[in-house]
């Protein structure tokens, strides 16, 4: 009876104010999950406490100091060093950084340089912290970077200053460069491929060292695209991503090739305000990684999968308001020595371990939501929906605290005003790794939209869905 057809899910998610206009193959929303290279949907990795600094203030900086085999963290202007994989830490005494702004880090030999909108702070071998005392050193620095024995500093104005070669403590008021191709304020800076990337409000320039000047602009390495939020700039293993001056996410590969990767969420970004406070970091994961872009005032987080060119949202489900707030993490560091992927909390002094085998954020439920587009199965003729079959993989969870995980599904027929009553599907005992569910007699329709929600302390994977249909005459 009837014919079986694949439900086109999960697919590329394309957020739109008018979901009814989406074609069959596009999803409408994915929150707190991701889609892998096989188009299988997974709940996102959870967060477990690595260490609480006890500051009660946001984490504003995390940095893996490779030569010292230490994690450096910054919260409430204070700098801490973590010397073992269990997170053990001590506060580095000395001068404090500005609080309220993310910290930029650079290393020259055994000297760590940090900046967060005020005077630069240095630490030699993580012993103490001290302001750079040279009166010629810039005093309101947002970004620092290192290249060829030179520390460079920018402060959101037209000039980038640089220290004397091989001496981070020695500066000259006349040692600076400015945007040359077009007059512009230098809002952000990164160094990779032994090149310096200056991001202005309207333009992007690329510079290098020449051993004499010592900084020179590279001819033809200029773009009429700027940055609107300085803390949105991320270096993702040599690929740059940032929120440009048109409120779109730009991607630069290979140091030159720039593309716009945000069309699936452009409509949502356009409606987000303000955007100048955007903060981002790169989260390596599996064979790829995620660009995590948060908007503190708007209280939302967009996530871009670099390897698969897909967008989603991550956040924290607020049970009191029934909405998603922005993701807990706002800064990141990875320790290859300890094989730890860490994020710093946006509100508290907690450093979280990102863990695919943890299914809550410090005990807070991860509520994975996937909503399809309006599916017609290739025809707008009326169809009788005999059966929906869902293939899911449960994985592992807390078998003591939770024995009967569930997933809920509801659907909307012909874009009616509301979804129907949700159907709760028990997934069996925790530890049961694969499960099929059938829902019978879903009614008649021309188009149908599904919404699936998983909010259980266990891993969730949606593999595929099939529908048994009879097309009416």
BAZA-501137 format. One record per residue (C-alpha): residue in one letter; z, x, y. Coordinates in steps of 0.05 Angstrom, whole numbers, always signed. Layout:
# BAZA-501137
+----+--------+--------+--------+
! aa !      w !      u !      v !
+----+--------+--------+--------+
!  A !      Z !      X !      Y !
...
+----+--------+--------+--------+
//
This chain:
# BAZA-501137
+----+--------+--------+--------+
! aa !      w !      u !      v !
+----+--------+--------+--------+
!  X !     +0 !     +0 !     +0 !
!  X !    -21 !    +29 !    +67 !
!  X !    -43 !   +100 !    +83 !
!  X !     -1 !   +160 !    +97 !
!  X !    -11 !   +197 !   +163 !
!  X !    +25 !   +257 !   +192 !
!  X !    +66 !   +241 !   +254 !
!  X !    +44 !   +294 !   +305 !
!  X !   +112 !   +324 !   +315 !
!  X !   +140 !   +372 !   +334 !
!  X !    +87 !   +398 !   +381 !
!  X !    +82 !   +427 !   +451 !
!  X !   +130 !   +392 !   +498 !
!  X !   +100 !   +371 !   +565 !
!  X !   +150 !   +341 !   +613 !
!  X !   +120 !   +285 !   +655 !
!  X !   +147 !   +231 !   +700 !
!  X !   +101 !   +183 !   +663 !
!  X !   +112 !   +195 !   +589 !
!  X !    +64 !   +139 !   +570 !
!  X !     +6 !   +182 !   +594 !
!  X !    +20 !   +237 !   +543 !
!  X !    -30 !   +242 !   +485 !
!  X !     -8 !   +240 !   +413 !
!  X !     -1 !   +315 !   +404 !
!  X !    +47 !   +327 !   +462 !
!  X !   +122 !   +317 !   +460 !
!  X !   +159 !   +287 !   +519 !
!  X !   +226 !   +324 !   +514 !
!  X !   +261 !   +378 !   +474 !
!  X !   +333 !   +395 !   +492 !
!  X !   +379 !   +444 !   +458 !
!  X !   +328 !   +464 !   +406 !
!  X !   +265 !   +506 !   +397 !
!  X !   +200 !   +502 !   +358 !
!  X !   +182 !   +561 !   +314 !
!  X !   +113 !   +591 !   +297 !
!  X !   +105 !   +540 !   +241 !
!  X !   +117 !   +481 !   +288 !
!  X !   +185 !   +469 !   +256 !
!  X !   +240 !   +445 !   +302 !
!  X !   +309 !   +478 !   +300 !
!  X !   +374 !   +468 !   +336 !
!  X !   +387 !   +526 !   +383 !
!  X !   +436 !   +582 !   +368 !
!  X !   +508 !   +569 !   +385 !
!  X !   +561 !   +609 !   +423 !
!  X !   +625 !   +639 !   +396 !
!  X !   +677 !   +674 !   +438 !
!  X !   +669 !   +750 !   +438 !
!  X !   +721 !   +764 !   +492 !
!  X !   +756 !   +727 !   +549 !
!  X !   +766 !   +773 !   +609 !
!  X !   +820 !   +726 !   +635 !
!  X !   +792 !   +724 !   +706 !
!  X !   +778 !   +649 !   +706 !
!  X !   +715 !   +666 !   +746 !
!  X !   +642 !   +669 !   +726 !
!  X !   +610 !   +729 !   +693 !
!  X !   +564 !   +759 !   +745 !
!  X !   +541 !   +821 !   +707 !
!  X !   +532 !   +847 !   +636 !
!  X !   +501 !   +914 !   +619 !
!  X !   +494 !   +957 !   +557 !
!  X !   +504 !  +1029 !   +579 !
!  X !   +468 !  +1063 !   +522 !
!  X !   +487 !  +1135 !   +537 !
!  X !   +560 !  +1115 !   +539 !
!  X !   +557 !  +1064 !   +482 !
!  X !   +594 !  +1014 !   +525 !
!  X !   +584 !   +943 !   +550 !
!  X !   +599 !   +938 !   +625 !
!  X !   +619 !   +869 !   +650 !
!  X !   +633 !   +844 !   +720 !
!  X !   +673 !   +782 !   +739 !
!  X !   +705 !   +764 !   +806 !
!  X !   +683 !   +832 !   +834 !
!  X !   +721 !   +870 !   +780 !
!  X !   +687 !   +917 !   +731 !
!  X !   +707 !   +922 !   +658 !
!  X !   +686 !   +968 !   +601 !
!  X !   +682 !   +947 !   +528 !
!  X !   +685 !  +1005 !   +480 !
!  X !   +681 !   +972 !   +412 !
!  X !   +643 !   +916 !   +378 !
!  X !   +705 !   +872 !   +377 !
!  X !   +702 !   +867 !   +453 !
!  X !   +765 !   +907 !   +469 !
!  X !   +764 !   +922 !   +543 !
!  X !   +799 !   +954 !   +601 !
!  X !   +789 !   +943 !   +675 !
!  X !   +757 !  +1001 !   +711 !
!  X !   +801 !  +1013 !   +771 !
!  X !   +774 !  +1026 !   +841 !
!  X !   +730 !   +991 !   +891 !
!  X !   +706 !   +919 !   +879 !
!  X !   +637 !   +890 !   +880 !
!  X !   +619 !   +829 !   +921 !
!  X !   +632 !   +765 !   +881 !
!  X !   +587 !   +704 !   +882 !
!  X !   +522 !   +742 !   +868 !
!  X !   +492 !   +771 !   +805 !
!  X !   +499 !   +846 !   +794 !
!  X !   +442 !   +895 !   +790 !
!  X !   +452 !   +958 !   +748 !
!  X !   +419 !  +1027 !   +746 !
!  X !   +438 !  +1092 !   +711 !
!  X !   +425 !  +1163 !   +734 !
!  X !   +451 !  +1215 !   +685 !
!  X !   +524 !  +1196 !   +674 !
!  X !   +529 !  +1155 !   +738 !
!  X !   +526 !  +1079 !   +737 !
!  X !   +503 !  +1046 !   +802 !
!  X !   +518 !   +973 !   +815 !
!  X !   +500 !   +925 !   +872 !
!  X !   +514 !   +852 !   +886 !
!  X !   +496 !   +839 !   +959 !
!  X !   +544 !   +889 !   +990 !
!  X !   +559 !   +964 !   +986 !
!  X !   +535 !   +999 !   +924 !
!  X !   +589 !  +1018 !   +875 !
!  X !   +585 !  +1078 !   +828 !
!  X !   +623 !  +1098 !   +766 !
!  X !   +619 !  +1166 !   +732 !
!  X !   +626 !  +1158 !   +657 !
!  X !   +661 !  +1091 !   +668 !
!  X !   +723 !  +1126 !   +695 !
!  X !   +734 !  +1093 !   +763 !
!  X !   +691 !  +1053 !   +812 !
!  X !   +678 !  +1076 !   +883 !
!  X !   +634 !  +1056 !   +941 !
!  X !   +580 !  +1105 !   +960 !
!  X !   +611 !  +1138 !  +1020 !
!  X !   +548 !  +1166 !  +1054 !
!  X !   +542 !  +1129 !  +1121 !
!  X !   +466 !  +1130 !  +1113 !
!  X !   +468 !  +1091 !  +1048 !
!  X !   +447 !  +1017 !  +1055 !
!  X !   +507 !   +970 !  +1056 !
!  X !   +480 !   +902 !  +1035 !
!  X !   +442 !   +918 !   +971 !
!  X !   +417 !   +865 !   +923 !
!  X !   +378 !   +908 !   +873 !
!  X !   +382 !   +980 !   +849 !
!  X !   +334 !  +1016 !   +802 !
!  X !   +323 !  +1085 !   +774 !
!  X !   +258 !  +1124 !   +767 !
!  X !   +246 !  +1199 !   +760 !
!  X !   +316 !  +1222 !   +782 !
!  X !   +315 !  +1175 !   +842 !
!  X !   +357 !  +1113 !   +856 !
!  X !   +322 !  +1059 !   +897 !
!  X !   +358 !  +1002 !   +933 !
!  X !   +332 !   +938 !   +966 !
!  X !   +369 !   +886 !  +1008 !
!  X !   +320 !   +829 !  +1020 !
!  X !   +290 !   +860 !  +1082 !
!  X !   +225 !   +898 !  +1094 !
!  X !   +251 !   +966 !  +1071 !
!  X !   +268 !   +997 !  +1005 !
!  X !   +314 !  +1058 !  +1011 !
!  X !   +319 !  +1116 !   +962 !
!  X !   +372 !  +1168 !   +949 !
!  X !   +360 !  +1243 !   +948 !
!  X !   +330 !  +1267 !   +884 !
!  X !   +382 !  +1274 !   +828 !
!  X !   +439 !  +1257 !   +875 !
!  X !   +459 !  +1184 !   +877 !
!  X !   +513 !  +1198 !   +929 !
!  X !   +467 !  +1229 !   +981 !
!  X !   +423 !  +1185 !  +1025 !
!  X !   +381 !  +1193 !  +1088 !
!  X !   +370 !  +1137 !  +1138 !
!  X !   +297 !  +1157 !  +1142 !
!  X !   +286 !  +1156 !  +1067 !
!  X !   +253 !  +1088 !  +1059 !
!  X !   +187 !  +1053 !  +1046 !
!  X !   +161 !   +985 !  +1068 !
!  X !   +111 !   +935 !  +1041 !
!  X !    +44 !   +964 !  +1063 !
!  X !    -11 !   +917 !  +1040 !
!  X !    +20 !   +859 !  +1079 !
!  X !    +84 !   +856 !  +1120 !
!  X !   +136 !   +822 !  +1076 !
!  X !   +210 !   +822 !  +1060 !
!  X !   +226 !   +856 !   +993 !
!  X !   +268 !   +804 !   +957 !
!  X !   +271 !   +833 !   +887 !
!  X !   +254 !   +897 !   +850 !
!  X !   +245 !   +922 !   +778 !
!  X !   +222 !   +987 !   +746 !
!  X !   +182 !   +993 !   +682 !
!  X !   +123 !  +1033 !   +656 !
!  X !   +147 !  +1087 !   +705 !
!  X !   +125 !  +1042 !   +761 !
!  X !   +164 !  +1005 !   +815 !
!  X !   +151 !   +931 !   +826 !
!  X !   +169 !   +903 !   +894 !
!  X !   +170 !   +827 !   +898 !
!  X !   +166 !   +798 !   +968 !
!  X !   +170 !   +727 !   +994 !
!  X !    +94 !   +723 !   +995 !
!  X !    +67 !   +784 !   +959 !
!  X !    +78 !   +833 !   +901 !
!  X !    +65 !   +908 !   +906 !
!  X !    +68 !   +964 !   +854 !
!  X !    +89 !  +1035 !   +872 !
!  X !   +100 !  +1100 !   +835 !
!  X !   +129 !  +1169 !   +847 !
!  X !    +85 !  +1228 !   +865 !
!  X !   +137 !  +1285 !   +863 !
!  X !   +131 !  +1297 !   +938 !
!  X !   +134 !  +1236 !   +983 !
!  X !   +166 !  +1214 !   +934 !
!  X !   +144 !  +1140 !   +932 !
!  X !    +71 !  +1118 !   +941 !
!  X !    +37 !  +1051 !   +934 !
!  X !    -14 !  +1043 !   +878 !
!  X !    -82 !  +1022 !   +906 !
!  X !   -108 !   +954 !   +881 !
!  X !    -40 !   +938 !   +851 !
!  X !    -26 !   +881 !   +899 !
!  X !    -20 !   +806 !   +890 !
!  X !    -16 !   +748 !   +940 !
!  X !    +41 !   +717 !   +901 !
!  X !   +114 !   +724 !   +920 !
!  X !   +182 !   +703 !   +894 !
!  X !   +223 !   +644 !   +919 !
!  X !   +288 !   +659 !   +882 !
!  X !   +306 !   +733 !   +876 !
!  X !   +351 !   +723 !   +815 !
!  X !   +296 !   +689 !   +776 !
!  X !   +262 !   +756 !   +764 !
!  X !   +268 !   +781 !   +693 !
!  X !   +241 !   +841 !   +656 !
!  X !   +228 !   +816 !   +586 !
!  X !   +211 !   +880 !   +548 !
!  X !   +158 !   +899 !   +599 !
!  X !   +135 !   +828 !   +614 !
!  X !   +158 !   +802 !   +682 !
!  X !   +174 !   +729 !   +695 !
!  X !   +196 !   +697 !   +760 !
!  X !   +196 !   +633 !   +801 !
!  X !   +141 !   +643 !   +852 !
!  X !   +133 !   +617 !   +922 !
!  X !    +97 !   +554 !   +896 !
!  X !   +157 !   +535 !   +852 !
!  X !   +119 !   +555 !   +789 !
!  X !   +138 !   +607 !   +736 !
!  X !    +93 !   +668 !   +738 !
!  X !    +84 !   +717 !   +682 !
!  X !    +59 !   +789 !   +690 !
!  X !    +36 !   +825 !   +627 !
!  X !    +16 !   +898 !   +623 !
!  X !    +39 !   +911 !   +694 !
!  X !    -20 !   +875 !   +727 !
!  X !    -45 !   +811 !   +693 !
!  X !    -10 !   +751 !   +726 !
!  X !    -14 !   +680 !   +698 !
!  X !    +22 !   +615 !   +712 !
!  X !    +59 !   +592 !   +649 !
!  X !    +97 !   +531 !   +675 !
!  X !    +46 !   +473 !   +676 !
!  X !    +86 !   +436 !   +621 !
!  X !   +146 !   +434 !   +667 !
!  X !   +114 !   +438 !   +736 !
!  X !   +127 !   +365 !   +749 !
!  X !   +202 !   +375 !   +735 !
!  X !   +205 !   +440 !   +774 !
!  X !   +173 !   +406 !   +834 !
!  X !   +227 !   +353 !   +833 !
!  X !   +283 !   +405 !   +827 !
!  X !   +319 !   +422 !   +891 !
!  X !   +342 !   +470 !   +914 !
!  X !   +308 !   +526 !   +876 !
!  X !   +327 !   +587 !   +917 !
!  X !   +392 !   +593 !   +877 !
!  X !   +355 !   +599 !   +810 !
!  X !   +383 !   +649 !   +761 !
!  X !   +349 !   +676 !   +699 !
!  X !   +357 !   +724 !   +642 !
!  X !   +318 !   +744 !   +580 !
!  X !   +348 !   +727 !   +512 !
!  X !   +315 !   +765 !   +454 !
!  X !   +314 !   +723 !   +391 !
!  X !   +280 !   +734 !   +324 !
!  X !   +209 !   +760 !   +333 !
!  X !   +206 !   +736 !   +405 !
!  X !   +252 !   +716 !   +461 !
!  X !   +269 !   +664 !   +513 !
!  X !   +266 !   +664 !   +589 !
!  X !   +328 !   +625 !   +609 !
!  X !   +319 !   +595 !   +679 !
!  X !   +379 !   +558 !   +709 !
!  X !   +389 !   +521 !   +774 !
!  X !   +463 !   +520 !   +792 !
!  X !   +461 !   +466 !   +846 !
!  X !   +413 !   +421 !   +808 !
!  X !   +454 !   +436 !   +745 !
!  X !   +396 !   +443 !   +696 !
!  X !   +365 !   +498 !   +652 !
!  X !   +293 !   +507 !   +631 !
!  X !   +275 !   +554 !   +574 !
!  X !   +208 !   +587 !   +561 !
!  X !   +190 !   +616 !   +493 !
!  X !   +148 !   +678 !   +509 !
!  X !   +120 !   +688 !   +439 !
!  X !    +96 !   +616 !   +430 !
!  X !    +85 !   +596 !   +503 !
!  X !   +128 !   +534 !   +497 !
!  X !   +180 !   +502 !   +542 !
!  X !   +245 !   +465 !   +527 !
!  X !   +312 !   +453 !   +560 !
!  X !   +380 !   +479 !   +540 !
!  X !   +447 !   +456 !   +566 !
!  X !   +515 !   +426 !   +553 !
!  X !   +520 !   +353 !   +534 !
!  X !   +570 !   +320 !   +581 !
!  X !   +603 !   +264 !   +540 !
!  X !   +635 !   +235 !   +603 !
!  X !   +571 !   +226 !   +643 !
!  X !   +520 !   +222 !   +586 !
!  X !   +476 !   +276 !   +616 !
!  X !   +460 !   +349 !   +601 !
!  X !   +490 !   +401 !   +648 !
!  X !   +461 !   +471 !   +653 !
!  X !   +469 !   +523 !   +598 !
!  X !   +535 !   +561 !   +595 !
!  X !   +503 !   +631 !   +597 !
!  X !   +480 !   +662 !   +662 !
!  X !   +478 !   +737 !   +648 !
!  X !   +460 !   +775 !   +585 !
!  X !   +466 !   +842 !   +549 !
!  X !   +445 !   +866 !   +481 !
!  X !   +479 !   +923 !   +444 !
!  X !   +432 !   +955 !   +392 !
!  X !   +489 !   +998 !   +367 !
!  X !   +533 !   +938 !   +352 !
!  X !   +475 !   +890 !   +341 !
!  X !   +507 !   +840 !   +389 !
!  X !   +471 !   +791 !   +434 !
!  X !   +519 !   +770 !   +489 !
!  X !   +518 !   +722 !   +548 !
!  X !   +568 !   +714 !   +604 !
!  X !   +596 !   +645 !   +622 !
!  X !   +573 !   +612 !   +687 !
!  X !   +643 !   +585 !   +701 !
!  X !   +696 !   +626 !   +665 !
!  X !   +711 !   +697 !   +646 !
!  X !   +687 !   +687 !   +575 !
!  X !   +634 !   +731 !   +543 !
!  X !   +599 !   +693 !   +488 !
!  X !   +565 !   +719 !   +426 !
!  X !   +498 !   +685 !   +413 !
!  X !   +498 !   +667 !   +340 !
!  X !   +446 !   +627 !   +300 !
!  X !   +500 !   +614 !   +247 !
!  X !   +546 !   +580 !   +297 !
!  X !   +530 !   +507 !   +314 !
!  X !   +574 !   +493 !   +375 !
!  X !   +586 !   +526 !   +442 !
!  X !   +659 !   +546 !   +435 !
!  X !   +674 !   +480 !   +401 !
!  X !   +630 !   +438 !   +447 !
!  X !   +577 !   +399 !   +408 !
!  X !   +505 !   +422 !   +413 !
!  X !   +466 !   +357 !   +420 !
!  X !   +394 !   +370 !   +400 !
!  X !   +345 !   +317 !   +425 !
!  X !   +271 !   +311 !   +411 !
!  X !   +228 !   +255 !   +440 !
!  X !   +155 !   +249 !   +422 !
!  X !    +98 !   +223 !   +464 !
!  X !    +70 !   +154 !   +453 !
!  X !    +33 !   +160 !   +387 !
!  X !    -27 !   +117 !   +370 !
!  X !    -49 !   +152 !   +305 !
!  X !   -119 !   +156 !   +332 !
!  X !   -130 !    +82 !   +346 !
!  X !   -103 !    +30 !   +394 !
!  X !   -113 !    -25 !   +343 !
!  X !    -50 !    -60 !   +320 !
!  X !    -16 !    -26 !   +261 !
!  X !    +38 !    -48 !   +212 !
!  X !    +90 !     +7 !   +203 !
!  X !   +110 !     +3 !   +130 !
!  X !   +152 !    +66 !   +124 !
!  X !   +172 !   +129 !   +161 !
!  X !   +189 !   +190 !   +119 !
!  X !   +227 !   +248 !   +150 !
!  X !   +235 !   +317 !   +119 !
!  X !   +295 !   +355 !   +146 !
!  X !   +333 !   +417 !   +127 !
!  X !   +408 !   +415 !   +137 !
!  X !   +429 !   +488 !   +126 !
!  X !   +502 !   +506 !   +130 !
!  X !   +561 !   +482 !   +171 !
!  X !   +636 !   +474 !   +169 !
!  X !   +647 !   +443 !   +101 !
!  X !   +721 !   +432 !   +114 !
!  X !   +718 !   +400 !   +182 !
!  X !   +653 !   +362 !   +170 !
!  X !   +630 !   +332 !   +104 !
!  X !   +580 !   +279 !   +125 !
!  X !   +532 !   +302 !   +179 !
!  X !   +483 !   +252 !   +208 !
!  X !   +421 !   +247 !   +251 !
!  X !   +401 !   +187 !   +292 !
!  X !   +331 !   +161 !   +306 !
!  X !   +306 !   +104 !   +349 !
!  X !   +236 !    +83 !   +371 !
!  X !   +200 !    +48 !   +427 !
!  X !   +142 !     +1 !   +413 !
!  X !    +83 !     -3 !   +461 !
!  X !   +123 !    +30 !   +518 !
!  X !   +172 !    -27 !   +525 !
!  X !   +229 !    -19 !   +574 !
!  X !   +280 !     +6 !   +524 !
!  X !   +286 !    +40 !   +457 !
!  X !   +309 !     -2 !   +399 !
!  X !   +376 !     +4 !   +364 !
!  X !   +385 !    +73 !   +334 !
!  X !   +386 !    +83 !   +259 !
!  X !   +439 !   +131 !   +233 !
!  X !   +415 !   +173 !   +175 !
!  X !   +468 !   +209 !   +133 !
!  X !   +445 !   +279 !   +114 !
!  X !   +489 !   +287 !    +53 !
!  X !   +542 !   +339 !    +42 !
!  X !   +544 !   +403 !    +84 !
!  X !   +510 !   +457 !    +43 !
!  X !   +455 !   +411 !    +18 !
!  X !   +396 !   +450 !    +45 !
!  X !   +338 !   +400 !    +42 !
!  X !   +336 !   +325 !    +50 !
!  X !   +286 !   +268 !    +56 !
!  X !   +298 !   +202 !    +92 !
!  X !   +258 !   +138 !    +90 !
!  X !   +261 !    +82 !   +141 !
!  X !   +225 !    +18 !   +120 !
!  X !   +190 !    -37 !   +159 !
!  X !   +189 !    -11 !   +230 !
!  X !   +147 !    -69 !   +256 !
!  X !    +78 !    -74 !   +286 !
!  X !    +53 !    -32 !   +344 !
!  X !     -6 !     -2 !   +382 !
!  X !    +35 !    +59 !   +404 !
!  X !   +103 !    +83 !   +382 !
!  X !   +151 !   +135 !   +411 !
!  X !   +208 !   +167 !   +371 !
!  X !   +272 !   +198 !   +394 !
!  X !   +314 !   +240 !   +346 !
!  X !   +384 !   +264 !   +362 !
!  X !   +428 !   +312 !   +322 !
!  X !   +499 !   +325 !   +346 !
!  X !   +535 !   +355 !   +287 !
!  X !   +571 !   +420 !   +274 !
!  X !   +516 !   +444 !   +227 !
!  X !   +447 !   +474 !   +231 !
!  X !   +391 !   +423 !   +238 !
!  X !   +317 !   +432 !   +223 !
!  X !   +263 !   +379 !   +229 !
!  X !   +205 !   +400 !   +185 !
!  X !   +156 !   +342 !   +187 !
!  X !   +148 !   +266 !   +191 !
!  X !    +98 !   +220 !   +157 !
!  X !    +82 !   +147 !   +170 !
!  X !    +55 !    +95 !   +120 !
!  X !    +11 !    +48 !   +160 !
!  X !    -36 !    -11 !   +153 !
!  X !    -87 !    -17 !   +209 !
!  X !    -98 !    -90 !   +226 !
!  X !   -167 !   -120 !   +236 !
+----+--------+--------+--------+
//
